[in-house]
């Protein structure tokens, strides 16, 4: 049985429809009982939809560097993904 922590690793393949059927079934069984993960999947899907509407614009080099540093720092913080999921699910 899949756990919440497993969902993030499978999300891309699930949304793209290329997840192996047995794993997809396990994931969908988990989603049936987990409102937090449902919200996470829905947010992921909405992010993809909204990002397709973005247009490319130049941002200053300094801002690019600050943003890249911030993201790298946050991604390696312990508990980042669980805090993010908590914030997304309210």
BATORFI-435613 format. One record per residue: residue in three letters; x, y, z of N, C-alpha, C in turn. Coordinates in steps of 0.2 Angstrom, whole numbers, plus 2048, in hexadecimal, padded with zeros to 3 digits. Example, Ala and Ser with C-alpha at 12.3 -4.5 7.8 and 13.67 -1.06 7.14 Angstrom:
ALA8427E482783E7EA8278427F0827 SER8407F58238447FB824840800827 
***
This chain:
UNK8047FA800800800800804806800 UNK80380B7FC8078117FB805816801 UNK80A81A80380981F80880A826805 UNK80882B80980883280680F833804 UNK81483180781B83380581D8307FE UNK81982B7FC81B8287F681882B7F0 UNK81382F7F180F8337EC8138377E8 UNK81783B7EB81B8407E782083D7E2 UNK8228377E38278347DF8238317D9 UNK81D8307D981982D7D48148327D0 UNK8148387D381083D7D081083E7C9 UNK81683F7C68178417BF81483C7BB UNK8178357BC8148307B880D82F7B9 UNK80A8307BE80382F7BF7FF8347BB UNK80183B7BC7FD8407B87FE83F7B1 UNK80483D7AE80583C7A78028357A5 UNK7FF8317A97FC82B7A78018267A5 UNK8078267A780C8207A680E81C7AB UNK80A81D7B180C8197B78098117B6 UNK80D80D7B880B8067B78058047BA UNK8008017B77F98007B97F97FD7C1 UNK7FD7F87C37FC7F67CA7FE7FC7CF UNK8038007CD8058057D280080B7D1 UNK7FD80C7CB7F88117CA7F280F7CF UNK7F08097CF7EA8077D37EC8087DA UNK7F28067DC7F38077E37F380F7E5 UNK7F68137E17F681A7E27EE81D7E2 UNK7EA81A7DE7E381D7DE7DF81A7E4 UNK7E18147E67DE8127ED7E08167F2 UNK7E78187F27E981D7F87E58247F7 UNK7E58267F17E182D7F07DA82C7F2 UNK7D78277F27D08267F47CF8277FB UNK7D48267FF7D38278067D882D809 UNK7DB8318057E08368077DE83D804 UNK7DA8418087D98488057DF84C804 UNK7E484B8087EA84F8077EE84D801 UNK7EE8477FF7F28457F97ED8477F3 UNK7E78477F47E28497EE7E48507ED UNK7E48547F27E585B7F17EC85C7EE UNK7F18587F07F88597ED7F88577E6 UNK7F48527E47F48507DD7F08567D9 UNK7EB8587DB7E785D7D87EB8647D7 UNK7EF8657DC7F386B7DC7F986A7D6 UNK7FB8647D68008637D17FD8637CA UNK7F88617C97F48617C37F38687C1 UNK7F086C7C67EF8737C47F58777C3 UNK7FB8767C68018797C58038787BD UNK8028727BB8048707B47FF8747AF UNK7F98747B17F48787AC7F687F7AC UNK7F78827B27F98897B280088B7AF UNK8048877B080B8887AD80B8887A6 UNK8068847A380688479B80388B799 UNK80088F79D7FE89679B80389B79C UNK80989A79F80E89F7A08118A079A UNK8148A779A8188A979481F8AA797 UNK8238A979282A8AA79482C8B2795 UNK82F8B379A8318BA79B8388BA79E UNK83C8BF79D8438BF7A08428C27A7 UNK8468BF7AB8478C27B284E8C47B3 UNK84F8C97B78568CB7B985A8C57BB UNK8618C57B98658BF7BB8668BF7C3 UNK8668C47C68678C47CD8618C07D1 UNK85B8C27CE8558BE7D18558B77CF UNK8578B57C98588AE7C785C8AA7CC UNK8628AD7CE8678AA7D28648AA7D9 UNK8608AF7DC85D8AE7E28588A97E3 UNK8548A97DD84E8A47DD85189D7DD UNK85689C7D98598957D985C8937DF UNK8608977E38628967E985D8947EE UNK8588987EE8528977F384F8907F2 UNK84E88F7EC84B8887EA84F8827EC UNK8568837EB85A87D7EC85A87D7F4 UNK85B8827F885B8827FF85487F802 UNK84F8817FF84887E802847877800 UNK8498757FA84886E7F884C8697FD UNK85286B80085686780485486780B UNK84F86B80D84E86C81484A866816 UNK84B86381C84885D81F84085F81F UNK83C85B81D83585C81E832861819 UNK83586381483386880F82C86680C UNK82C85F80982785D80682085C80A UNK82185A81081C85981581985F817 UNK81D86581881A86B81981786E813 UNK81986D80D81686F80780F86C807 UNK80F86680880886280780386580D UNK8068668138018698187FF86F816 UNK80387481380187A8117FC87A80B UNK7FD8758077F88758017F1872803 UNK7F186E8087EB86B80A7E786E810 UNK7EB8748127E78788177E887581E 
***
